[in-house]
Each structure stands twice: as structure tokens, then as C-alpha cells.
Amino acid sequence: MNKDRFSDVFSEISNHLKSADLTVVEGLNHICTVLRKTFAHYDWVGFYFADLEKKRLHLKAFSGNPVEHQEIPFGKGICGQVAETHQNFVVPDVNAQDNYLACNIDVKSEIVIPLFLEGKNIGQIDIDSNKINPFTSKDEKLLEAICTLISKTYSTSLLQL
């Protein structure tokens, strides 16, 4: 990441997680709130974690309007696809996706980045935007770095989510 607002936000999040005595969910909610308030194109930010046995994702933290999708089966929607492919998924226009799960009629685009622990895809950060095609490679790199930070900060505590 270049020295810019993205790296400043990463530093702020990293410092807060290291200095504050937060539970995992409190830390995740803090990250969601900081990201949503900092970037105008982040209209909803959430973390889903996987139940690998049942092949379902569960919403554990978010910032933005409440969504009805508290649980998502693997393979369903963008989040469910990332649970299966283990790869970043940037959707410039959700209307062009056949397998899109609508959370809000205002959402125009989405980015989902998997969160790995010890090589396993255990969750993901999901960001919705009410703008068409707002996500850049800088967004992707920031979110990858945040997922790595979460994995290192909380380690095996993430498995209890």
C-alpha cells in the first residue's frame, strides 16, 4: 500500500486492535465502523465467518443498515461463492451477476475478500457500495491486509465465532 488514506486507515485499525482490550466481535465491529466512516463508497461493511461442517456463513459484525442475510449457504451469492473459491471477488455491477443475493435495493457493487487462518478460509469481509464500480486494487490490498491483521491478532479465537 502506498502512503495514503488507505495505509493511514490500516495503521489506525492496527494500532487500535493492539492497544485496546477488545473481544474479537468488538474488534471486528470497530473495523467495520472505521472503514464505513472513512470511505464514502463503503456503504455496508460486514464480517461473515464459516461453519465449515454445515457449509454456511454467519454474520458476526457489521456497520450499516441491518440485513436479512444473517446466514448464507456456501455457493449462494457473492459471499457464498468466495466461501467455495477462496478467492477475492470484486463485482463492479451486481445487476450483471446471476448469483447475487440482494441485501439492499441501493447496492450497486460489492467486494468480498476471504479471511484465512492457518491456510483455511474461515471467513470474509464483505463490502457493499451504492455506487457502480467504485472498488480499486487499493481497496483490495487494504482489505487483504486487514484480513491478515485479524488472523494474526485474534488467531485461534476466530474459530469460536
Backbone bond lengths (Angstrom), bond angles and torsions (degrees), N, CA, C in turn:
res aa  C-N    CA-C-N  psi(-1)  N-CA   C-N-CA  omega(-1)  CA-C   N-CA-C  phi
1 M - - - 1.454 - - 1.521 110.01 -
2 N 1.309 115.10 137.06 1.465 120.02 175.20 1.512 109.58 -73.53
3 K 1.334 114.95 161.11 1.466 119.73 177.57 1.528 106.91 -73.82
4 D 1.299 116.66 98.34 1.457 122.36 -179.41 1.524 108.15 -157.24
5 R 1.299 115.88 -165.08 1.468 120.00 -178.27 1.524 111.85 -59.85
6 F 1.320 117.95 -34.06 1.468 121.12 179.40 1.531 110.30 -62.63
7 S 1.328 116.98 -47.35 1.461 118.89 -179.16 1.525 111.25 -71.61
8 D 1.325 117.24 -32.04 1.470 119.87 175.66 1.531 110.82 -62.69
9 V 1.325 116.46 -42.61 1.465 121.02 179.21 1.522 110.18 -66.05
10 F 1.319 116.36 -41.77 1.463 119.00 178.15 1.529 110.25 -60.51
11 S 1.319 116.92 -45.00 1.473 121.01 179.23 1.517 111.35 -61.68
12 E 1.326 116.56 -43.01 1.466 120.84 178.83 1.532 111.12 -60.33
13 I 1.321 116.05 -46.75 1.469 120.74 179.81 1.516 110.35 -63.93
14 S 1.315 116.95 -46.51 1.459 121.85 -179.16 1.528 110.88 -59.80
15 N 1.310 116.88 -47.90 1.467 120.59 -179.88 1.516 111.75 -62.78
16 H 1.317 116.82 -40.18 1.462 120.24 -179.49 1.533 111.22 -65.77
17 L 1.321 116.49 -43.55 1.466 119.81 -179.60 1.527 111.36 -64.43
18 K 1.325 116.64 -35.56 1.469 120.60 -179.96 1.524 112.31 -75.43
19 S 1.333 116.52 -32.74 1.461 119.27 -173.49 1.524 113.66 -93.16
20 A 1.309 117.28 -26.65 1.465 120.52 -175.79 1.529 110.51 -92.40
21 D 1.308 115.43 147.20 1.468 120.69 176.75 1.528 107.39 -93.07
22 L 1.329 115.38 81.68 1.456 121.20 -174.69 1.521 110.72 -110.54
23 T 1.337 116.07 146.70 1.455 119.39 168.22 1.525 107.53 -69.71
24 V 1.303 117.17 168.10 1.460 120.56 178.46 1.530 110.08 -57.52
25 V 1.323 117.46 -48.43 1.471 120.98 -177.31 1.534 110.78 -64.81
26 E 1.322 117.71 -38.81 1.473 120.01 176.77 1.530 110.51 -62.61
27 G 1.316 116.25 -42.14 1.460 120.19 177.57 1.514 112.07 -63.38
28 L 1.322 116.78 -43.04 1.466 120.79 178.77 1.525 110.93 -64.66
29 N 1.326 117.19 -42.55 1.465 120.30 177.90 1.528 111.08 -63.21
30 H 1.327 116.79 -38.47 1.468 120.41 177.14 1.528 110.19 -60.21
31 I 1.331 116.22 -46.50 1.462 120.53 179.37 1.528 110.46 -59.41
32 C 1.319 116.86 -46.44 1.470 121.25 179.93 1.527 110.67 -57.19
33 T 1.316 115.97 -46.43 1.463 120.76 -177.28 1.525 111.25 -65.86
34 V 1.320 117.39 -45.69 1.470 120.68 179.97 1.522 110.52 -60.62
35 L 1.329 117.06 -46.96 1.464 119.89 -179.50 1.522 111.70 -61.88
36 R 1.312 116.52 -46.24 1.470 120.27 -177.47 1.528 111.64 -64.74
37 K 1.312 117.05 -39.27 1.470 119.92 -178.86 1.531 112.80 -76.77
38 T 1.323 117.11 -23.88 1.460 120.65 -176.55 1.524 112.59 -85.14
39 F 1.314 116.65 -39.74 1.461 120.12 -174.00 1.529 110.27 -110.69
40 A 1.318 115.95 117.79 1.467 121.65 -176.08 1.523 112.69 -60.92
41 H 1.319 117.44 -25.78 1.471 119.94 -179.25 1.530 112.81 -89.48
42 Y 1.333 118.03 5.11 1.461 121.98 174.82 1.528 107.19 -101.35
43 D 1.321 116.64 91.55 1.467 120.96 -175.97 1.525 113.14 -87.12
44 W 1.308 117.20 -22.98 1.472 122.00 175.82 1.522 106.60 -149.18
45 V 1.326 116.37 132.40 1.460 121.85 -179.39 1.522 107.57 -131.34
46 G 1.318 116.68 129.25 1.455 119.26 -179.93 1.514 112.56 -148.65
47 F 1.332 113.80 161.46 1.462 121.80 175.27 1.520 109.15 -118.81
48 Y 1.327 114.95 125.10 1.458 121.96 172.88 1.524 107.48 -108.32
49 F 1.343 116.01 142.12 1.456 120.86 176.33 1.518 109.23 -122.99
50 A 1.330 114.49 147.54 1.460 121.50 -171.17 1.520 112.64 -90.66
51 D 1.313 114.12 138.44 1.463 122.04 163.14 1.530 102.61 -99.33
52 L 1.326 115.94 98.61 1.464 120.78 -172.44 1.518 112.85 -65.60
53 E 1.338 117.76 -31.92 1.459 120.53 179.20 1.528 111.59 -69.66
54 K 1.328 116.23 -45.09 1.467 120.46 -177.87 1.522 112.92 -88.05
55 K 1.346 116.21 -5.79 1.469 122.12 -179.84 1.531 111.50 54.15
56 R 1.352 113.42 54.16 1.458 120.82 178.65 1.521 109.00 -138.52
57 L 1.321 115.31 147.63 1.465 121.96 174.61 1.520 108.29 -101.11
58 H 1.341 115.97 143.98 1.464 121.26 179.08 1.523 109.21 -126.01
59 L 1.320 115.87 129.73 1.469 121.62 178.03 1.523 108.47 -71.12
60 K 1.341 116.36 125.33 1.468 121.06 -177.42 1.525 112.75 -115.01
61 A 1.325 118.16 -24.41 1.461 121.25 -178.96 1.525 107.98 -158.01
62 F 1.340 115.80 145.86 1.462 118.39 177.22 1.525 110.35 -163.14
63 S 1.325 114.19 163.46 1.454 122.51 172.48 1.520 106.77 -136.09
64 G 1.313 115.61 127.53 1.464 121.54 -176.41 1.514 108.57 132.47
65 N 1.301 115.60 -169.90 1.462 119.84 179.33 1.528 110.64 -65.67
66 P 1.337 116.78 142.17 1.470 119.13 176.26 1.528 110.74 -58.24
67 V 1.331 115.27 148.47 1.463 120.95 179.84 1.523 109.05 -121.26
68 E 1.311 115.38 154.05 1.464 119.26 179.25 1.525 111.58 -79.39
69 H 1.320 117.57 -18.06 1.465 121.12 -176.64 1.533 110.65 -86.77
70 Q 1.317 115.25 77.41 1.466 121.05 176.58 1.521 110.33 -79.81
71 E 1.323 115.28 -22.32 1.464 122.32 -178.72 1.529 107.57 -138.14
72 I 1.341 115.80 134.44 1.465 121.20 -178.03 1.526 108.56 -132.62
73 P 1.333 117.74 126.91 1.474 119.62 176.28 1.534 110.86 -69.29
74 F 1.317 116.64 145.30 1.461 120.43 173.35 1.527 107.91 -53.59
75 G 1.325 116.09 138.90 1.456 121.77 177.86 1.523 113.62 92.33
76 K 1.329 118.29 -19.61 1.472 121.64 -176.47 1.524 109.64 -94.56
77 G 1.325 116.54 129.36 1.459 120.65 179.27 1.521 111.80 69.06
78 I 1.320 115.32 -177.62 1.456 121.20 -178.79 1.537 109.95 -66.04
79 C 1.329 116.22 -46.29 1.473 120.15 179.92 1.524 111.42 -59.95
80 G 1.312 116.77 -44.54 1.453 120.93 179.70 1.519 112.62 -64.07
81 Q 1.340 116.50 -33.18 1.459 120.26 177.39 1.531 110.78 -69.43
82 V 1.342 116.73 -39.59 1.468 120.30 178.68 1.528 110.48 -65.79
83 A 1.331 117.03 -33.05 1.462 120.85 176.86 1.525 110.72 -61.56
84 E 1.315 116.80 -30.00 1.467 120.69 -179.42 1.525 113.79 -92.36
85 T 1.342 116.83 -37.14 1.468 119.71 -175.65 1.523 113.02 -87.25
86 H 1.353 116.71 -23.47 1.468 122.40 -178.60 1.526 112.00 64.23
87 Q 1.330 116.52 25.24 1.465 121.03 -178.17 1.520 110.32 -127.46
88 N 1.335 114.43 152.56 1.466 120.02 174.57 1.517 109.22 -56.78
89 F 1.330 115.19 147.97 1.458 120.43 177.60 1.525 107.14 -137.81
90 V 1.325 115.40 112.97 1.463 121.68 177.34 1.523 107.02 -109.02
91 V 1.324 116.05 122.91 1.453 121.59 -178.24 1.530 108.68 -114.58
92 P 1.335 118.06 102.84 1.463 120.85 -177.72 1.532 113.44 -64.81
93 D 1.351 116.21 -32.09 1.466 121.03 -179.47 1.533 108.16 -144.02
94 V 1.327 116.34 107.86 1.465 120.08 -175.95 1.532 112.29 -63.57
95 N 1.329 117.11 -24.08 1.469 119.42 179.08 1.525 112.55 -67.72
96 A 1.317 117.36 -17.06 1.463 121.66 179.12 1.529 111.60 -89.03
97 Q 1.332 118.01 -1.85 1.465 122.22 -178.23 1.528 111.00 -99.61
98 D 1.317 116.31 126.52 1.465 120.73 177.59 1.525 111.58 -70.40
99 N 1.322 116.82 -36.60 1.459 121.62 -173.50 1.534 110.67 -103.33
100 Y 1.315 117.11 45.35 1.461 121.69 -179.58 1.521 109.54 -96.60
101 L 1.329 116.23 134.07 1.462 123.24 176.73 1.529 107.85 -101.44
102 A 1.301 117.95 107.98 1.467 120.96 -176.34 1.525 111.23 -72.93
103 C 1.322 115.36 126.73 1.465 121.25 176.59 1.520 110.79 -102.26
104 N 1.309 115.52 -25.60 1.454 121.08 -174.42 1.530 106.94 -158.99
105 I 1.310 117.93 136.57 1.469 120.18 -176.65 1.525 113.06 -66.22
106 D 1.338 117.38 -17.51 1.464 121.02 -179.59 1.522 113.46 -83.67
107 V 1.331 117.95 -14.13 1.466 120.99 -176.35 1.526 109.79 -68.20
108 K 1.334 114.11 130.80 1.470 120.68 -179.32 1.532 111.71 -114.75
109 S 1.351 116.45 -26.98 1.466 119.56 -178.51 1.521 109.37 -149.64
110 E 1.346 114.40 165.16 1.463 119.29 -174.84 1.527 109.48 -151.40
111 I 1.324 115.04 148.96 1.460 121.65 172.39 1.524 107.48 -134.19
112 V 1.328 115.28 133.00 1.464 121.33 179.58 1.525 107.81 -130.83
113 I 1.343 115.15 127.43 1.458 121.94 -178.59 1.526 108.38 -121.95
114 P 1.341 117.92 125.61 1.464 119.73 -179.91 1.529 111.97 -69.54
115 L 1.321 114.42 151.95 1.461 122.37 177.71 1.527 106.81 -115.12
116 F 1.327 115.72 121.20 1.464 121.05 -175.92 1.521 111.17 -107.39
117 L 1.316 115.68 143.97 1.459 123.01 171.38 1.522 106.55 -132.69
118 E 1.324 115.16 120.00 1.465 121.06 -179.23 1.529 111.51 51.89
119 G 1.322 115.76 42.23 1.458 121.66 176.73 1.512 116.02 81.25
120 K 1.349 117.78 -3.36 1.472 121.22 179.47 1.518 110.29 -102.60
121 N 1.327 115.40 137.95 1.466 121.79 175.48 1.530 107.57 -78.22
122 I 1.328 116.18 101.45 1.472 120.21 -175.36 1.527 113.08 -103.72
123 G 1.320 116.94 -6.43 1.453 119.29 -178.03 1.516 110.79 -178.59
124 Q 1.328 114.60 -166.02 1.459 119.25 -177.95 1.513 110.60 -167.30
125 I 1.322 113.14 156.10 1.451 119.92 169.85 1.522 106.12 -102.02
126 D 1.313 115.55 135.84 1.460 123.16 -176.38 1.526 107.34 -124.79
127 I 1.326 116.37 127.16 1.468 120.52 178.47 1.518 108.90 -127.84
128 D 1.333 114.39 128.69 1.460 122.03 175.43 1.518 108.89 -105.95
129 S 1.331 115.07 144.75 1.459 120.64 176.24 1.516 109.46 -129.13
130 N 1.310 115.01 144.20 1.455 120.73 176.88 1.526 111.43 -88.30
131 K 1.319 116.39 11.56 1.462 122.49 178.30 1.531 108.35 -115.50
132 I 1.312 115.50 149.85 1.464 121.15 175.91 1.529 108.74 -77.94
133 N 1.319 116.75 131.40 1.456 124.94 170.92 1.539 115.42 50.62
134 P 1.336 118.77 51.28 1.463 119.04 -178.69 1.538 114.21 -91.13
135 F 1.333 117.30 -14.40 1.462 120.13 -171.97 1.529 111.64 -83.68
136 T 1.334 114.66 136.50 1.462 121.33 -179.97 1.528 109.22 -117.45
137 S 1.310 115.13 178.34 1.459 119.64 176.11 1.530 110.53 -63.81
138 K 1.323 118.24 -26.89 1.470 120.90 176.62 1.526 110.69 -65.78
139 D 1.330 117.49 -40.47 1.464 120.60 175.50 1.526 109.56 -59.78
140 E 1.317 115.01 -46.84 1.463 120.48 -177.88 1.531 111.41 -60.42
141 K 1.328 116.92 -45.80 1.471 121.19 179.94 1.529 111.14 -65.26
142 L 1.316 117.89 -41.67 1.468 121.36 177.98 1.525 110.34 -60.39
143 L 1.319 116.87 -48.21 1.462 120.81 -177.05 1.527 111.58 -67.66
144 E 1.321 117.71 -35.62 1.468 120.49 174.38 1.530 109.88 -62.67
145 A 1.330 116.42 -43.86 1.470 120.80 -179.72 1.530 110.58 -64.63
146 I 1.325 116.82 -38.48 1.472 120.17 178.44 1.525 110.45 -66.22
147 C 1.314 117.75 -41.54 1.467 120.18 178.21 1.529 110.79 -62.99
148 T 1.320 117.33 -40.31 1.468 120.80 176.69 1.523 110.41 -64.32
149 L 1.325 116.71 -42.86 1.467 121.31 177.79 1.531 111.19 -59.43
150 I 1.312 116.91 -44.69 1.468 121.48 179.40 1.529 109.95 -61.06
151 S 1.316 115.77 -45.19 1.460 120.22 -179.76 1.528 111.26 -60.61
152 K 1.321 116.74 -42.73 1.471 120.85 -179.67 1.530 111.52 -72.52
153 T 1.330 116.78 -38.48 1.470 120.79 -176.34 1.520 111.58 -70.35
154 Y 1.329 116.37 -45.33 1.462 120.06 -172.61 1.517 114.28 -102.52
155 S 1.320 117.01 -18.23 1.455 123.14 175.36 1.524 112.49 44.50
156 T 1.321 117.06 -128.56 1.457 120.78 -173.17 1.530 113.58 -69.46
157 S 1.335 119.18 -12.50 1.472 120.27 174.07 1.525 110.53 -60.68
158 L 1.324 117.07 -25.19 1.455 121.08 179.60 1.530 111.74 -65.45
159 L 1.312 116.55 -26.58 1.455 120.14 -177.69 1.527 112.38 -70.80
160 Q 1.330 117.31 -18.34 1.466 120.47 178.72 1.526 112.87 -86.62
161 L 1.327 117.02 -2.87 1.478 119.39 -178.58 1.506 111.62 -72.70
